[in-house]
Amino acid sequence: MRTINHWIGGKAVGGTATAGRTERYGPVWNPATGAQQAEVALAGPEDVEEAVRAATVAFADWSQSSLSARTKVLFAFRELVNAHADELAGIISDEHGKVVSDARGEVQRGLEVVEFACGIPHLLKGDYSDQVSGGVDMYSFRQPLGVVAGITPFNFPAMVPMWMHPVAIACGNAFVLKPSERDPSASMLVAELWARAGLPDGVFNVVHGDKVAVDALLDHPGVAAVSFVGSTPIARYIHQRASATGKRVQALGGAKNHAIVLPDADLDFAADHLVAAAFGSAGERCMAVSATVAVGAAADDLMAVLTDKASRVRVGPGRNPDSEMGPIVTAQARDRIVGLIDAGVRQGARPAVDGRGLVVPGHSGGFFVGPTVLDRVTPHMDVYREEIFGPVLSVLRADTVDDAISLVNANPYGNGTAIFTGSGEAARRFQRGVDVGMIGINVPIPVPMAYYSFGGWKDSLFGDRHVHGADGVAFYTRGKVVTARWPHVDHAAGASYHFPTAS
């Protein structure tokens, strides 16, 4: 059985076996076959301590490196990731289950953040004000925090970590990544690419694990900040626990992303994009559209088109180039999704397309759930209230665009939303009226480019900073303001006892 170990201090290291303590390992599955393909070391506090210690030592020199030295490494890393993009995509497909083309897109979006971070000399430029008072100048600059940690989910094992570590490292920090133990191999290849790019040992570290490793990072006094992406209950937990120890925290939580469809929309266009947004990556995306609100007369016609298109999605193993949708990441996740579909039907939803019980020929042991469209869903149903994180599209109905906006705003999540319409007036009313952080107009998955920041509102974000973009630079640095005077050697002015003012 292949063993996936940690990456600490510039090399792969196993779990620590000491007196009275045994190494722990977790299974890594092939979701398309249902077979275990590897085991991953699960870090204990000792492993986290070793990683933080290595990062602390590396930070001392890396934080003092020139911006030119940092960008040289970043540009080299960018070229290496680009050269190994297909290899990364294959690893992601094998462990997560998503189709290779989708995994390749994930790597590309991560690369865009690396490219953004390559501009760190410009991004870290401070301000300067001459002669703010007589003979006094004032200027500001930003410095790195120290050792920072990232705790990332299974659904984007390359992209989400790359929302964090390129920006943090470019700012001069050292980084400890705790990726999902469900698909850990992508992070190990990324660690090797950082090393080949010339990043000093210890600046980037990877510890695999479960709650034991997470808590060790949250409690460690040597960790200055924590970035997290995952479910809302865990995001809230991480924000509270890490904040209690004085850490800076950005914790992105779950989502229930709505797309409203108005009667004046091109229904064929809208349905194409809704099906792709709901069932791409088997719905295991925090920006997946999981709820569609059909407004007025659009409802029945939209359902007819949605049903037809959802029924024709090709489901199969991620390595099959004909597959449009792959399996669910684990058997437990599959069973949870099926249970929520069952609950929705019991509570009155109508399964227009039912993906339960799907068996892919030649892959009977795989963790598959087919595309599912539930009509006549209402806000009280479990299938609507809970984040499903699977290939399930719930269709609700509203009489007016204002009713649809009210429905979106009543939901506790505020990650992403979209509107399909030909009316600029309706789109403008929607974008101004919804309490959601990321909005698409005839765009179902409005993931911002790397030079903007990614983050939601309400229960989709804990903390006051989003990831990447300008918010990412601000999160991984802190500002200093310097007030300077260089008096003439003959200057004899005395000090004043009143509060300083400009003069």
C-alpha positions in Angstrom: 0.0 0.0 0.0 1.4 3.4 -1.0 2.0 5.7 2.0 1.6 9.5 1.7 3.7 11.2 4.3 4.2 14.8 5.5 6.5 17.4 3.9 8.5 19.2 6.6 11.7 21.2 6.3 12.1 20.6 2.6 11.6 16.8 2.5 9.0 14.0 2.9 8.8 12.7 6.4 6.7 9.9 8.0 4.5 10.2 11.1 6.4 10.2 14.4 6.4 7.0 16.3 7.5 7.5 19.9 7.3 5.6 23.1 3.6 5.2 24.1 2.4 6.6 20.8 1.6 4.8 17.5 1.5 6.2 14.0 -2.0 6.8 12.6 -3.0 6.4 9.0 -6.2 7.1 7.0 -7.4 5.5 3.8 -7.3 7.3 0.4 -9.9 5.9 -1.9 -10.3 5.7 -5.7 -13.9 7.1 -5.9 -14.5 5.6 -9.3 -13.7 2.0 -8.2 -14.4 2.1 -4.5 -11.0 0.6 -3.8 -8.4 2.0 -1.4 -5.4 3.2 -3.4 -3.1 4.6 -0.6 -2.8 5.4 3.0 -2.0 8.9 4.4 -0.1 9.6 7.6 -2.3 11.5 10.1 -0.3 14.1 12.0 -0.3 14.3 15.8 0.8 17.3 17.9 4.4 16.3 17.5 4.3 16.4 13.8 2.6 19.9 13.9 5.3 21.0 16.3 8.0 19.9 14.0 6.4 21.7 11.0 5.9 24.9 12.9 9.5 24.7 14.2 10.9 24.3 10.7 8.7 27.1 9.4 9.8 29.4 12.3 13.5 28.8 11.5 12.9 29.4 7.8 10.9 32.6 8.4 13.8 34.3 10.0 15.7 34.4 6.6 12.8 34.4 4.2 11.1 37.4 5.7 14.4 39.4 5.2 14.8 38.3 1.6 14.5 40.9 -1.1 11.4 41.3 -3.2 13.4 40.4 -6.2 14.5 37.1 -4.6 11.0 36.2 -3.7 9.6 37.0 -7.2 12.4 34.9 -8.8 11.1 31.9 -6.8 7.5 32.7 -7.6 8.1 32.9 -11.3 10.0 29.6 -11.3 7.1 28.0 -9.3 4.6 29.3 -11.8 6.5 27.7 -14.7 6.8 24.4 -12.9 3.1 24.2 -12.0 2.2 25.0 -15.6 4.6 22.3 -16.8 3.1 19.7 -14.4 -0.5 20.8 -14.8 -1.6 17.6 -16.5 0.1 15.5 -13.8 -1.6 17.5 -11.1 -5.0 17.2 -12.8 -4.6 13.4 -13.1 -3.7 13.1 -9.4 -6.8 15.2 -8.4 -9.0 13.1 -10.6 -7.8 9.8 -9.2 -8.3 10.9 -5.5 -11.2 13.3 -5.7 -13.1 11.8 -8.7 -13.7 14.9 -10.8 -13.2 14.6 -14.5 -9.7 15.5 -15.7 -10.8 18.5 -17.7 -12.4 20.0 -14.6 -9.3 19.2 -12.5 -7.2 21.0 -15.2 -9.4 24.0 -14.9 -8.9 24.0 -11.1 -5.1 24.0 -11.6 -5.4 26.9 -14.0 -7.4 29.0 -11.5 -4.8 28.3 -8.9 -2.1 29.4 -11.3 -3.8 32.7 -11.7 -3.3 33.4 -8.0 0.4 32.5 -8.4 0.6 35.0 -11.3 -1.0 37.6 -9.1 1.5 36.9 -6.3 4.3 37.4 -8.8 3.4 41.1 -8.7 4.2 41.3 -5.0 6.7 44.2 -5.4 3.9 46.4 -6.6 1.4 45.0 -4.1 3.6 45.7 -1.1 4.4 49.3 -2.0 3.7 51.6 0.9 2.7 55.3 1.1 4.9 58.4 1.7 3.9 61.9 2.7 6.5 64.6 2.7 6.5 67.5 5.2 3.4 66.5 7.2 4.7 68.9 9.8 7.7 71.2 9.9 10.6 69.0 9.0 8.6 65.8 9.6 7.8 63.1 7.0 5.5 60.1 7.3 5.5 56.8 5.5 4.0 53.3 5.8 5.0 49.8 4.8 3.7 46.2 5.5 5.6 43.3 7.0 4.8 39.5 7.1 3.2 38.0 10.1 5.4 35.0 10.7 4.2 31.3 10.4 0.8 31.1 8.9 -1.4 28.0 8.4 -3.9 26.9 5.8 -6.6 24.3 6.4 -8.2 23.3 3.1 -11.1 21.1 1.8 -11.2 18.1 -0.4 -13.1 19.6 -3.3 -10.3 21.7 -4.7 -7.0 20.1 -3.5 -4.8 22.3 -5.7 -6.8 25.5 -6.2 -7.9 26.4 -2.7 -4.4 25.9 -1.2 -3.1 28.1 -4.0 -5.5 30.8 -3.0 -3.4 31.0 0.2 0.2 29.9 0.1 1.5 31.8 -3.0 0.3 35.1 -1.5 1.4 34.3 2.0 4.9 33.2 0.9 5.2 36.2 -1.5 4.6 38.5 1.5 7.5 36.9 3.3 5.7 34.4 5.6 6.4 30.7 6.1 3.4 28.4 5.5 2.1 25.2 7.0 -0.6 23.5 4.9 -3.1 21.0 6.4 -4.9 19.7 3.3 -7.8 17.3 3.3 -6.8 13.8 4.1 -9.2 12.5 1.5 -7.1 13.7 -1.5 -3.6 14.6 -0.1 -1.3 13.8 -3.0 -1.7 17.1 -5.0 -0.2 19.0 -2.0 2.9 16.7 -2.0 3.6 17.4 -5.6 3.1 21.1 -5.1 5.6 20.9 -2.2 8.1 19.3 -4.5 7.6 22.0 -7.1 8.2 24.7 -4.5 11.5 23.1 -3.6 12.5 22.8 -7.3 11.6 26.5 -7.7 14.3 27.4 -5.2 12.1 28.0 -2.1 14.2 27.6 1.0 13.6 24.5 3.1 10.9 25.1 5.7 9.1 28.0 4.1 6.4 25.6 2.8 5.3 22.6 4.8 2.5 20.0 4.6 1.0 18.1 7.5 -1.8 15.7 6.7 -4.4 14.8 9.3 -7.7 15.1 10.9 -9.1 17.1 13.9 -6.0 16.3 16.0 -3.8 18.2 13.5 -6.2 21.0 13.1 -6.5 21.6 16.8 -2.7 21.5 17.2 -2.4 24.3 14.6 -5.2 26.4 16.1 -3.7 26.2 19.5 0.0 26.5 18.6 1.5 29.8 19.9 3.9 29.9 17.0 1.1 30.2 14.4 0.2 33.8 13.7 -2.8 33.3 11.3 -5.1 30.7 10.0 -6.9 30.5 6.7 -9.7 28.0 6.2 -12.2 26.9 3.6 -14.9 24.3 4.4 -18.3 23.8 6.0 -19.9 26.5 8.1 -19.9 24.6 11.4 -16.2 24.0 11.1 -15.5 27.5 9.9 -17.3 28.9 13.0 -15.3 26.5 15.2 -12.0 27.4 13.7 -12.7 31.1 13.9 -13.7 30.9 17.6 -10.9 28.6 18.7 -8.1 30.3 16.7 -9.3 33.8 17.7 -9.3 32.8 21.3 -5.5 32.3 21.1 -5.0 35.7 19.5 -4.6 34.5 15.9 -5.8 36.4 12.8 -8.4 34.2 11.1 -10.2 34.1 7.7 -12.7 31.1 7.7 -14.8 30.6 4.6 -17.9 28.5 5.3 -20.6 26.7 3.4 -23.1 27.8 0.8 -26.5 27.5 -0.7 -26.0 29.3 -4.0 -29.2 30.4 -5.8 -29.7 31.2 -9.4 -32.9 33.0 -10.2 -34.4 32.7 -13.7 -36.7 35.4 -15.0 -39.4 34.9 -17.7 -37.4 37.1 -20.2 -34.3 34.9 -19.9 -33.1 32.6 -22.7 -34.2 29.4 -21.1 -32.1 27.1 -23.2 -29.0 29.2 -22.4 -29.9 29.3 -18.7 -30.6 25.6 -18.5 -27.3 24.7 -20.1 -25.4 26.8 -17.5 -27.5 25.7 -14.6 -26.9 22.0 -15.4 -23.2 22.6 -15.7 -23.0 24.6 -12.5 -25.1 22.1 -10.5 -23.5 18.9 -11.7 -19.9 19.9 -12.6 -17.5 18.2 -10.2 -20.6 16.2 -9.0 -21.8 19.4 -7.2 -18.9 19.2 -4.8 -18.1 23.0 -5.1 -18.7 25.8 -2.7 -19.8 27.8 -5.7 -22.1 25.1 -7.2 -25.7 26.2 -8.0 -27.8 24.1 -5.7 -31.0 26.1 -5.8 -32.8 27.6 -8.8 -35.6 30.0 -8.3 -37.9 30.1 -11.3 -39.9 33.4 -11.4 -43.4 33.6 -12.6 -44.2 32.1 -16.0 -40.6 30.8 -16.4 -41.2 27.8 -14.1 -42.8 25.1 -16.2 -40.9 25.8 -19.4 -37.6 25.9 -17.4 -38.3 22.6 -15.8 -38.9 20.9 -19.1 -35.6 22.1 -20.5 -33.7 21.3 -17.2 -35.1 17.8 -17.1 -34.0 17.1 -20.6 -30.5 18.4 -20.2 -29.9 16.9 -16.7 -31.0 13.5 -18.0 -28.3 13.6 -20.7 -25.3 14.3 -18.5 -22.7 11.6 -19.0 -21.5 10.1 -15.7 -18.4 8.0 -15.4 -14.9 7.7 -14.0 -12.9 11.0 -14.1 -10.2 9.5 -16.3 -12.7 8.7 -19.0 -12.6 11.6 -21.5 -16.3 11.0 -22.3 -17.3 11.6 -18.7 -18.9 15.0 -17.9 -19.4 14.1 -14.2 -17.5 11.8 -12.0 -18.2 10.0 -8.7 -18.6 11.4 -5.1 -15.4 11.6 -3.1 -16.3 8.9 -0.5 -19.0 6.3 0.2 -20.0 8.2 3.3 -20.5 11.4 1.3 -22.5 9.5 -1.3 -24.8 8.0 1.4 -25.4 11.4 3.0 -26.4 12.9 -0.4 -28.8 10.1 -1.1 -30.3 10.5 2.4 -31.0 14.2 1.7 -32.7 13.3 -1.6 -34.8 10.7 0.3 -35.8 13.4 2.8 -36.7 15.9 0.1 -39.0 13.4 -1.6 -40.6 12.4 1.7 -41.2 16.1 2.5 -43.0 16.7 -0.9 -40.3 17.5 -3.5 -40.9 15.9 -6.9 -37.9 14.1 -8.4 -38.0 15.2 -12.0 -34.6 13.5 -12.5 -33.5 10.9 -10.0 -29.9 10.0 -9.6 -30.3 7.5 -6.8 -29.1 4.0 -7.4 -27.0 4.9 -10.4 -24.6 2.1 -11.4 -21.8 2.9 -13.9 -21.0 -0.1 -16.1 -17.7 -1.6 -15.1 -17.5 0.5 -11.9 -20.2 -1.0 -9.7 -18.1 -0.3 -6.6 -17.7 3.4 -7.4 -19.3 6.1 -5.3 -21.7 7.4 -7.9 -24.9 9.5 -7.6 -26.5 10.7 -10.8 -27.7 14.2 -11.5 -30.9 14.9 -9.6 -33.4 17.6 -10.2 -36.1 18.2 -7.5 -39.1 20.3 -8.4 -41.5 22.0 -6.0 -38.9 22.4 -3.3 -39.8 24.8 -0.5 -37.6 26.5 2.1 -38.7 24.3 5.0 -37.3 21.1 3.4 -34.1 19.5 4.6 -32.8 19.3 1.0 -33.0 23.1 0.8 -31.9 24.0 4.3 -28.8 21.9 4.3 -25.7 22.2 2.2 -25.8 19.0 0.1 -22.5 19.2 -1.6 -23.6 16.8 -4.3 -25.3 16.7 -7.7 -28.7 17.8 -6.6 -30.5 20.9 -8.0 -33.5 22.1 -6.1 -36.1 24.1 -8.0 -38.2 26.6 -6.1 -40.8 29.0 -7.4 -41.4 32.7 -6.8 -44.0 35.1 -8.2 -41.7 38.2 -8.8 -38.1 39.1 -8.8 -38.6 40.9 -5.5 -40.0 37.7 -4.0 -36.9 35.8 -5.3 -34.6 38.3 -3.8 -36.4 38.0 -0.4 -36.0 34.2 -0.7 -32.3 34.5 -1.3 -31.8 36.9 1.6 -33.8 34.7 4.0 -31.2 31.9 3.5 -28.4 32.0 6.2 -25.7 31.5 3.5 -24.4 34.3 1.4 -21.6 32.9 -0.8 -22.6 33.2 -4.4 -25.7 33.9 -6.5 -26.7 34.5 -10.1 -29.6 35.9 -12.2 -30.5 35.0 -15.7 -32.4 37.7 -17.4 -32.4 40.0 -20.4 -33.4 43.0 -18.3 -30.6 45.4 -17.1 -33.1 47.0 -14.7 -33.9 43.6 -13.1 -30.2 42.6 -12.9 -29.3 45.9 -11.3 -32.1 45.6 -8.7 -30.9 42.1 -8.0 -27.2 42.9 -7.6 -28.0 45.8 -5.3 -30.7 43.9 -3.3 -29.2 40.5 -2.5 -27.1 40.0 0.7 -24.5 37.9 -1.0 -20.8 38.4 -1.6 -20.3 37.2 -5.2 -22.9 37.8 -7.9 -23.2 36.6 -11.5 -25.4 38.2 -14.2 -26.0 35.5 -16.7 -22.9 33.8 -15.2 -23.8 30.9 -12.9 -20.5 30.5 -11.0 -19.2 34.0 -10.4 -15.7 33.1 -9.0 -13.7 36.3 -9.1 -10.3 36.5 -10.9 -7.2 36.4 -8.7 -6.8 40.1 -8.6 -10.2 40.4 -6.9 -11.0 38.8 -3.6 -13.1 35.7 -3.0 -15.5 35.5 -0.1 -19.1 35.5 0.9 -21.4 37.1 3.5 -23.4 35.9 6.5 -22.7 32.3 7.5 -20.4 31.9 4.5 -17.5 33.9 6.1 -16.1 34.3 9.5 -13.5 37.0 9.8 -13.2 40.4 8.0 -10.9 39.4 5.1 -11.5 37.4 2.0 -8.9 35.3 0.2 -6.4 36.3 -2.5 -6.5 39.7 -4.2 -5.8 42.8 -2.2 -7.6 41.2 0.9 -5.1 38.3 0.8 -2.1 40.6 0.8 -3.7 42.6 3.7 -4.4 39.4 5.6 -0.9 38.0 5.5 0.8 41.3 6.4 0.5 44.0 9.0 1.2 47.7 8.6 3.7 50.0 10.2 3.6 53.8 10.0 6.8 55.8 10.6 6.9 59.4 11.5 10.5 60.7 11.0 12.3 63.9 11.7 16.0 64.6 11.0 16.7 67.9 12.7 19.6 70.1 11.6 22.7 69.7 13.7 22.3 73.3 14.9 18.5 72.9 15.5 17.8 73.9 19.1 14.0 73.6 19.3 12.9 71.9 22.5 10.3 69.2 23.0 6.7 70.1 23.6 4.4 68.7 26.4 1.2 69.1 24.4 -0.2 66.4 22.1 1.6 66.5 18.7 -0.1 68.5 16.0 1.0 69.5 12.5 2.6 72.9 12.2 
